[in-house]
Amino acid sequence: MTAELEHLQCELIDKEYTRRPFYGSRKMVIYLRSLGQIVNRKRVQRLMRLMGLVAMAPGPNTSQAHPEHKIYPYLLRGVPITRPNQVWSIDITYSTPRQRSPPVRG
């Protein structure tokens, strides 16, 4: 690989990373290939590492509950469940029409 080609690929990676800092090596390979560059993931990883580029990713504690959210009590604690169909449960999730996907017909 020539130094000019490596420099060009570094510039392309840098420009795309500036636009989309959440792109990792996999997405960057797809982007570079769409521009006609012949690259594999290891090369892109190496070039990104040389430039100090790291994709943005969620940090730890992403599943922590918000302190203002209400915690509902577990009403069956201490209740002995001794037969089938003694206790039923349901989970109701509200979604707006925009969040719903169209029904699958098949």
N, CA and C atoms as an extended XYZ file, in Angstrom:
318
Properties=species:S:1:pos:R:3:atomname:S:1:resname:S:1:resid:I:1 pbc="F F F"
N         0.849       -1.175        0.000 N   MET     1
C         0.000        0.000        0.000 CA  MET     1
C         0.890        1.233        0.000 C   MET     1
N         0.606        2.155       -0.883 N   THR     2
C         1.434        3.349       -0.974 CA  THR     2
C         1.030        4.360        0.093 C   THR     2
N         1.959        5.240        0.395 N   ALA     3
C         1.711        6.244        1.428 CA  ALA     3
C         0.625        7.219        0.981 C   ALA     3
N         0.567        7.506       -0.335 N   GLU     4
C        -0.448        8.443       -0.839 CA  GLU     4
C        -1.850        7.858       -0.647 C   GLU     4
N        -1.991        6.560       -0.939 N   LEU     5
C        -3.287        5.904       -0.792 CA  LEU     5
C        -3.705        5.863        0.679 C   LEU     5
N        -2.749        5.568        1.557 N   GLU     6
C        -3.048        5.542        2.988 CA  GLU     6
C        -3.448        6.924        3.479 C   GLU     6
N        -2.757        7.945        2.991 N   HIS     7
C        -3.089        9.321        3.378 CA  HIS     7
C        -4.488        9.694        2.890 C   HIS     7
N        -4.839        9.311        1.664 N   LEU     8
C        -6.166        9.588        1.125 CA  LEU     8
C        -7.242        8.897        1.965 C   LEU     8
N        -7.003        7.641        2.311 N   GLN     9
C        -7.976        6.918        3.113 CA  GLN     9
C        -8.113        7.534        4.507 C   GLN     9
N        -7.014        7.999        5.070 N   CYS    10
C        -7.077        8.683        6.363 CA  CYS    10
C        -7.909        9.957        6.267 C   CYS    10
N        -7.738       10.705        5.189 N   GLU    11
C        -8.526       11.926        5.001 CA  GLU    11
C       -10.009       11.604        4.859 C   GLU    11
N       -10.328       10.563        4.085 N   LEU    12
C       -11.728       10.173        3.910 CA  LEU    12
C       -12.346        9.716        5.230 C   LEU    12
N       -11.594        8.945        5.992 N   ILE    13
C       -12.082        8.494        7.291 CA  ILE    13
C       -12.294        9.686        8.213 C   ILE    13
N       -11.360       10.625        8.219 N   ASP    14
C       -11.453       11.789        9.089 CA  ASP    14
C       -12.672       12.640        8.739 C   ASP    14
N       -12.905       12.859        7.444 N   LYS    15
C       -14.063       13.663        7.023 CA  LYS    15
C       -15.371       12.993        7.427 C   LYS    15
N       -15.472       11.685        7.209 N   GLU    16
C       -16.712       10.979        7.551 CA  GLU    16
C       -16.883       10.901        9.060 C   GLU    16
N       -15.791       10.742        9.791 N   TYR    17
C       -15.866       10.697       11.247 CA  TYR    17
C       -16.328       12.041       11.803 C   TYR    17
N       -15.920       13.130       11.153 N   THR    18
C       -16.353       14.452       11.584 CA  THR    18
C       -17.869       14.587       11.408 C   THR    18
N       -18.397       14.034       10.305 N   ARG    19
C       -19.838       14.077       10.061 CA  ARG    19
C       -20.600       13.097       10.943 C   ARG    19
N       -20.046       11.924       11.142 N   ARG    20
C       -20.735       10.857       11.868 CA  ARG    20
C       -19.778       10.217       12.879 C   ARG    20
N       -19.608       10.848       14.038 N   PRO    21
C       -18.639       10.337       15.014 CA  PRO    21
C       -19.052        9.012       15.653 C   PRO    21
N       -20.257        8.548       15.387 N   PHE    22
C       -20.711        7.272       15.945 CA  PHE    22
C       -20.356        6.101       15.035 C   PHE    22
N       -19.762        6.375       13.866 N   TYR    23
C       -19.354        5.296       12.963 CA  TYR    23
C       -18.125        4.591       13.514 C   TYR    23
N       -18.198        3.286       13.585 N   GLY    24
C       -17.047        2.477       13.959 CA  GLY    24
C       -16.375        1.950       12.707 C   GLY    24
N       -15.507        0.983       12.868 N   SER    25
C       -14.744        0.472       11.732 CA  SER    25
C       -15.642       -0.232       10.712 C   SER    25
N       -16.683       -0.917       11.172 N   ARG    26
C       -17.554       -1.638       10.238 CA  ARG    26
C       -18.299       -0.678        9.321 C   ARG    26
N       -18.908        0.352        9.897 N   LYS    27
C       -19.629        1.335        9.081 CA  LYS    27
C       -18.664        2.114        8.200 C   LYS    27
N       -17.474        2.372        8.710 N   MET    28
C       -16.492        3.128        7.931 CA  MET    28
C       -16.041        2.321        6.720 C   MET    28
N       -15.920        1.016        6.855 N   VAL    29
C       -15.563        0.166        5.717 CA  VAL    29
C       -16.646        0.258        4.644 C   VAL    29
N       -17.901        0.198        5.054 N   ILE    30
C       -19.008        0.304        4.097 CA  ILE    30
C       -18.954        1.646        3.379 C   ILE    30
N       -18.697        2.715        4.126 N   TYR    31
C       -18.607        4.044        3.529 CA  TYR    31
C       -17.458        4.122        2.525 C   TYR    31
N       -16.280        3.647        2.911 N   LEU    32
C       -15.121        3.723        2.019 CA  LEU    32
C       -15.328        2.876        0.764 C   LEU    32
N       -15.937        1.716        0.925 N   ARG    33
C       -16.200        0.875       -0.252 CA  ARG    33
C       -17.206        1.531       -1.189 C   ARG    33
N       -18.149        2.303       -0.637 N   SER    34
C       -19.102        3.008       -1.503 CA  SER    34
C       -18.415        4.085       -2.331 C   SER    34
N       -17.254        4.539       -1.861 N   LEU    35
C       -16.470        5.524       -2.610 CA  LEU    35
C       -15.478        4.865       -3.563 C   LEU    35
N       -15.465        3.537       -3.604 N   GLY    36
C       -14.580        2.827       -4.513 CA  GLY    36
C       -13.233        2.455       -3.925 C   GLY    36
N       -13.054        2.667       -2.637 N   GLN    37
C       -11.801        2.295       -1.984 CA  GLN    37
C       -11.808        0.796       -1.708 C   GLN    37
N       -10.672        0.161       -1.883 N   ILE    38
C       -10.541       -1.257       -1.583 CA  ILE    38
C        -9.896       -1.365       -0.205 C   ILE    38
N       -10.742       -1.613        0.801 N   VAL    39
C       -10.262       -1.684        2.184 CA  VAL    39
C       -10.920       -2.861        2.883 C   VAL    39
N       -10.269       -3.335        3.931 N   ASN    40
C       -10.896       -4.306        4.807 CA  ASN    40
C       -10.974       -3.701        6.203 C   ASN    40
N       -11.645       -4.390        7.084 N   ARG    41
C       -11.897       -3.850        8.412 CA  ARG    41
C       -10.617       -3.648        9.218 C   ARG    41
N        -9.673       -4.554        9.076 N   LYS    42
C        -8.424       -4.431        9.844 CA  LYS    42
C        -7.657       -3.171        9.461 C   LYS    42
N        -7.669       -2.847        8.169 N   ARG    43
C        -6.968       -1.632        7.738 CA  ARG    43
C        -7.646       -0.396        8.322 C   ARG    43
N        -8.972       -0.381        8.260 N   VAL    44
C        -9.704        0.767        8.797 CA  VAL    44
C        -9.484        0.872       10.304 C   VAL    44
N        -9.484       -0.257       11.000 N   GLN    45
C        -9.210       -0.229       12.437 CA  GLN    45
C        -7.831        0.355       12.719 C   GLN    45
N        -6.844       -0.063       11.935 N   ARG    46
C        -5.478        0.422       12.131 CA  ARG    46
C        -5.390        1.922       11.876 C   ARG    46
N        -6.027        2.389       10.787 N   LEU    47
C        -5.966        3.812       10.462 CA  LEU    47
C        -6.710        4.650       11.503 C   LEU    47
N        -7.862        4.158       11.953 N   MET    48
C        -8.600        4.892       12.983 CA  MET    48
C        -7.801        4.943       14.287 C   MET    48
N        -7.130        3.844       14.607 N   ARG    49
C        -6.304        3.811       15.820 CA  ARG    49
C        -5.133        4.788       15.700 C   ARG    49
N        -4.502        4.850       14.498 N   LEU    50
C        -3.401        5.795       14.274 CA  LEU    50
C        -3.848        7.236       14.469 C   LEU    50
N        -5.073        7.539       14.028 N   MET    51
C        -5.593        8.902       14.132 CA  MET    51
C        -6.248        9.174       15.482 C   MET    51
N        -6.363        8.146       16.315 N   GLY    52
C        -6.975        8.326       17.631 CA  GLY    52
C        -8.482        8.476       17.574 C   GLY    52
N        -9.123        7.903       16.561 N   LEU    53
C       -10.572        8.005       16.416 CA  LEU    53
C       -11.245        6.793       17.047 C   LEU    53
N       -12.218        7.057       17.892 N   VAL    54
C       -12.985        6.009       18.544 CA  VAL    54
C       -14.452        6.354       18.388 C   VAL    54
N       -15.256        5.389       17.966 N   ALA    55
C       -16.677        5.632       17.779 CA  ALA    55
C       -17.347        5.920       19.112 C   ALA    55
N       -18.321        6.815       19.072 N   MET    56
C       -19.094        7.110       20.271 CA  MET    56
C       -20.011        5.932       20.553 C   MET    56
N       -20.069        5.518       21.795 N   ALA    57
C       -20.929        4.407       22.189 CA  ALA    57
C       -21.521        4.738       23.552 C   ALA    57
N       -22.651        4.132       23.870 N   PRO    58
C       -23.217        4.377       25.196 CA  PRO    58
C       -22.252        3.949       26.287 C   PRO    58
N       -22.194        4.725       27.335 N   GLY    59
C       -21.315        4.389       28.441 CA  GLY    59
C       -21.968        3.418       29.397 C   GLY    59
N       -21.323        3.151       30.514 N   PRO    60
C       -21.896        2.243       31.504 CA  PRO    60
C       -23.126        2.860       32.165 C   PRO    60
N       -23.853        2.043       32.900 N   ASN    61
C       -25.045        2.470       33.643 CA  ASN    61
C       -26.180        2.935       32.738 C   ASN    61
N       -26.277        2.381       31.539 N   THR    62
C       -27.354        2.794       30.645 CA  THR    62
C       -28.694        2.224       31.080 C   THR    62
N       -28.680        1.253       31.975 N   SER    63
C       -29.939        0.654       32.435 CA  SER    63
C       -30.356        1.182       33.802 C   SER    63
N       -29.712        2.206       34.288 N   GLN    64
C       -30.061        2.757       35.588 CA  GLN    64
C       -31.394        3.491       35.494 C   GLN    64
N       -32.274        3.266       36.460 N   ALA    65
C       -33.572        3.937       36.491 CA  ALA    65
C       -33.392        5.407       36.871 C   ALA    65
N       -34.261        6.233       36.339 N   HIS    66
C       -34.247        7.651       36.687 CA  HIS    66
C       -34.739        7.796       38.123 C   HIS    66
N       -34.112        8.637       38.937 N   PRO    67
C       -34.497        8.718       40.348 CA  PRO    67
C       -35.934        9.209       40.561 C   PRO    67
N       -36.524        9.925       39.601 N   GLU    68
C       -37.888       10.425       39.767 CA  GLU    68
C       -38.947        9.422       39.317 C   GLU    68
N       -38.547        8.319       38.674 N   HIS    69
C       -39.523        7.323       38.241 CA  HIS    69
C       -40.065        6.563       39.441 C   HIS    69
N       -41.387        6.362       39.442 N   LYS    70
C       -42.038        5.664       40.538 CA  LYS    70
C       -41.706        4.175       40.483 C   LYS    70
N       -41.432        3.588       41.637 N   ILE    71
C       -41.186        2.157       41.739 CA  ILE    71
C       -42.436        1.534       42.357 C   ILE    71
N       -43.073        0.664       41.606 N   TYR    72
C       -44.303        0.045       42.074 CA  TYR    72
C       -43.990       -1.165       42.955 C   TYR    72
N       -44.781       -1.365       44.003 N   PRO    73
C       -44.505       -2.490       44.915 CA  PRO    73
C       -44.884       -3.825       44.282 C   PRO    73
N       -44.201       -4.861       44.704 N   TYR    74
C       -44.511       -6.218       44.257 CA  TYR    74
C       -45.564       -6.766       45.213 C   TYR    74
N       -46.795       -6.885       44.731 N   LEU    75
C       -47.925       -7.208       45.594 CA  LEU    75
C       -48.010       -8.680       45.970 C   LEU    75
N       -47.237       -9.541       45.323 N   LEU    76
C       -47.321      -10.970       45.608 CA  LEU    76
C       -46.239      -11.459       46.562 C   LEU    76
N       -45.470      -10.555       47.117 N   ARG    77
C       -44.414      -10.973       48.037 CA  ARG    77
C       -45.043      -11.612       49.278 C   ARG    77
N       -44.618      -12.802       49.577 N   GLY    78
C       -45.128      -13.514       50.736 CA  GLY    78
C       -46.423      -14.281       50.481 C   GLY    78
N       -46.987      -14.171       49.286 N   VAL    79
C       -48.220      -14.899       48.968 CA  VAL    79
C       -47.831      -16.273       48.427 C   VAL    79
N       -48.271      -17.347       49.079 N   PRO    80
C       -47.942      -18.680       48.565 CA  PRO    80
C       -48.779      -19.002       47.323 C   PRO    80
N       -48.129      -19.359       46.239 N   ILE    81
C       -48.813      -19.723       45.003 CA  ILE    81
C       -48.777      -21.238       44.934 C   ILE    81
N       -49.961      -21.848       45.094 N   THR    82
C       -50.015      -23.296       45.269 CA  THR    82
C       -50.745      -24.035       44.158 C   THR    82
N       -51.399      -23.330       43.230 N   ARG    83
C       -52.125      -24.030       42.174 CA  ARG    83
C       -52.026      -23.261       40.849 C   ARG    83
N       -52.239      -23.948       39.725 N   PRO    84
C       -52.204      -23.278       38.422 CA  PRO    84
C       -53.313      -22.241       38.308 C   PRO    84
N       -53.022      -21.172       37.585 N   ASN    85
C       -53.965      -20.071       37.330 CA  ASN    85
C       -54.380      -19.325       38.592 C   ASN    85
N       -53.647      -19.465       39.662 N   GLN    86
C       -53.953      -18.723       40.887 CA  GLN    86
C       -53.570      -17.255       40.723 C   GLN    86
N       -52.478      -17.005       39.983 N   VAL    87
C       -51.989      -15.646       39.795 CA  VAL    87
C       -51.763      -15.413       38.313 C   VAL    87
N       -52.269      -14.284       37.846 N   TRP    88
C       -52.038      -13.893       36.456 CA  TRP    88
C       -51.271      -12.584       36.451 C   TRP    88
N       -50.604      -12.335       35.326 N   SER    89
C       -49.808      -11.119       35.209 CA  SER    89
C       -50.008      -10.519       33.833 C   SER    89
N       -49.851       -9.217       33.747 N   ILE    90
C       -49.944       -8.536       32.452 CA  ILE    90
C       -48.950       -7.385       32.450 C   ILE    90
N       -48.408       -7.100       31.296 N   ASP    91
C       -47.487       -5.982       31.128 CA  ASP    91
C       -48.092       -5.061       30.080 C   ASP    91
N       -48.482       -3.873       30.486 N   ILE    92
C       -49.102       -2.920       29.565 CA  ILE    92
C       -48.054       -1.882       29.187 C   ILE    92
N       -47.783       -1.783       27.901 N   THR    93
C       -46.831       -0.809       27.396 CA  THR    93
C       -47.574        0.139       26.470 C   THR    93
N       -47.492        1.433       26.748 N   TYR    94
C       -48.162        2.412       25.914 CA  TYR    94
C       -47.244        2.809       24.773 C   TYR    94
N       -47.796        2.878       23.583 N   SER    95
C       -47.033        3.374       22.443 CA  SER    95
C       -47.935        4.255       21.603 C   SER    95
N       -47.367        5.307       21.064 N   THR    96
C       -48.129        6.205       20.203 CA  THR    96
C       -48.273        5.588       18.824 C   THR    96
N       -49.227        6.052       18.015 N   PRO    97
C       -49.393        5.481       16.672 CA  PRO    97
C       -48.127        5.565       15.818 C   PRO    97
N       -47.309        6.570       16.012 N   ARG    98
C       -46.077        6.692       15.223 CA  ARG    98
C       -45.049        5.625       15.596 C   ARG    98
N       -45.100        5.165       16.839 N   GLN    99
C       -44.145        4.157       17.288 CA  GLN    99
C       -44.538        2.767       16.836 C   GLN    99
N       -45.818        2.556       16.564 N   ARG   100
C       -46.291        1.223       16.199 CA  ARG   100
C       -45.869        0.874       14.782 C   ARG   100
N       -45.568       -0.372       14.571 N   SER   101
C       -45.262       -0.843       13.235 CA  SER   101
C       -46.534       -1.400       12.613 C   SER   101
N       -46.627       -1.408       11.283 N   PRO   102
C       -47.828       -1.955       10.658 CA  PRO   102
C       -47.947       -3.442       10.940 C   PRO   102
N       -49.183       -3.954       11.006 N   PRO   103
C       -49.351       -5.380       11.305 CA  PRO   103
C       -48.763       -6.262       10.207 C   PRO   103
N       -48.239       -7.385       10.621 N   VAL   104
C       -47.642       -8.335        9.680 CA  VAL   104
C       -48.756       -9.229        9.164 C   VAL   104
N       -48.866       -9.299        7.860 N   ARG   105
C       -49.890      -10.140        7.266 CA  ARG   105
C       -49.187      -11.235        6.468 C   ARG   105
N       -49.637      -12.425        6.659 N   GLY   106
C       -48.949      -13.464        5.927 CA  GLY   106
C       -49.750      -14.630        5.751 C   GLY   106
